[in-house]
Amino acid sequence: MDYELLTAKILKQLGIYSIYKGCDIIISCISFIHYNQTEYYPITKVLYTEMAKQYNTSNQCVEKNIRKVIDCIWKSDKNKENIQQVFGLDTSRKPSNTEFLLSLYSHIESNNYAQHLYNTNKDKIEYICPINKRPCSFCNEILQQILQKICI
């Protein structure tokens, strides 16, 4: 699944575009959380450190940039409905960075984005395996066979 694309889409719905430094960092954070979800790790120590390395900055800048995005989302009166729809959070209180990231990740997972995601390219349909949540050639072959039987 393309977590980067889905995260960018959700942030765009919330009025956050790539002009914010924190936008790209949040997108990378969601992917990191997904691919490392089997491991327990403290967000501020591991995630911020990884993002700081990736973006050639400090942990403090990573935290500040994420916080700036959250501030912008919560300050906009237009976002009240979107915040409740996406996060199910009370709009009167801004979440912590950790709450925000985990709520965003949970929203992506709970809306069955991870179950089956098809590539929009008409020439290639890509199946995301429900077990490892990555593109899987075996699952893709089975899907192609099923589609052929249905379409014939």
N, C-alpha and C positions, 0 to 999 in steps of 0.2 A: 504494500500500500504506500502511496505517496503522502506521507505525513506532512511533508513540507508544503505541498500544494493545498491540502485540506486546512492546515493551520493558517496559511496565508489567506485563504478564502474566508475563514471565520474572522480573522483580524480585519480584513477588508470590510466585512459586514459591520464591524464595530467601529469603522472609521479610521483604522490604523493602516498606514501604507509603509512602504519600504523607506520612506524619507526619515522615519524614526530608526535610529540605530538599534533600539530594543526590538524592533519588529523582526529583523533577521536573527537576532539572538534567541528570541522566543521560539521562532520556527525551528532553529537548531536544537533548542532545549527539548521540544516535544519529540523530535526524532530520537534524541539521546535517551529520553525517558522510556520510549517504546522499546528500543533495542537493548536496553539495560534493565528492563523491568523485573527480571528474575533475581537481581541483586539488590540488597538493601544498601542504600547509601544516603548520607545526609546531603540534602540539596545544596546547602551553602558551601560545603567543603568539596564535594566531588563535582557536582554539576557546574557550579560557577568556575571552578578551576579548569574544567574541560573547555568551557566556553571562552574563558580568558585566553587559553592557549590557542584556540581556534581563531579568535578574532584579534590576537596579538595585543591584548589589553590586560587590565588588572581585574581581580575578583570584584573590587569595589565598583569599577565602571560597569561591569556586567549587571550587578545588583541595581545600580542607579538607572541604567538604561531600561531594565525591565520595569522598575518602579515608575519611570516616566510614562511608559506606555499604559500602565494600569491607571495612573493619574488622569491621562488624557481620555481614556475610555470612561472612567467614572465621572469626570467633569461634564461630559456632554449630556445634555438633557434628552437628546435624540436616542441615546443608547439604553434608556431605562428598560424598555421592552426587550431589546436584544440581549441585554445582560441577564435578565431573568430567563429568557428563552435558552440562551447558550449555557449559562452557568447555574441557573436556579438559585442564585445568591441574592441576598438582600442588598438592594442598591444603595441603602443609606450608609453602609460600611464598606470601605475598600478592603479587599482581601490582601493578605500578605503575598509576597511573590510566590512562595511555595503553594499557598492555597490557590492562587490564580493558575499557576502552571498545572497543578494536579487536576483542578476543575476543568481546564481546557482539554487536557489529555483524556479525562474521564468522559467528557462530552463527545469527543471524537469516537472513543471506543463504544460508548453506550448507544450511539445512534447507528450501530451496525456498519459503520464505515469500514471496519476491519474485517467484516465477514466476507464480502465479495466486492471487489472493486475492479471494474473493467476499464481498460485503457480506452480513451476516447478516439484513438486512432482506429479507423474502420478496418484497416488491413490486419490489425493484430489485436486479439483479445487476450488480456493477461489476467489470469486467475490468481488471487491471493490465497494462499493456503491457510485454512482456519487453525491449523496446528502451530505452525511457526510464523505465521503472519508475514510471509515474504513470498515473492513470486516463486511458483513451483512448477517445474516442467511436467512432472507426473500428473498433478492436478489439472494442469492446462490441457494435457492430452485427453484426459477423461472428460473434461468439459467440452472439448471439441467434438468428441464422439457423441456425447449426449446431444449437443446442438445439431449435429448432422442428422441424427435420428429424428429429432423433433421437426427440423426444417424439411425433411423429405416427405 
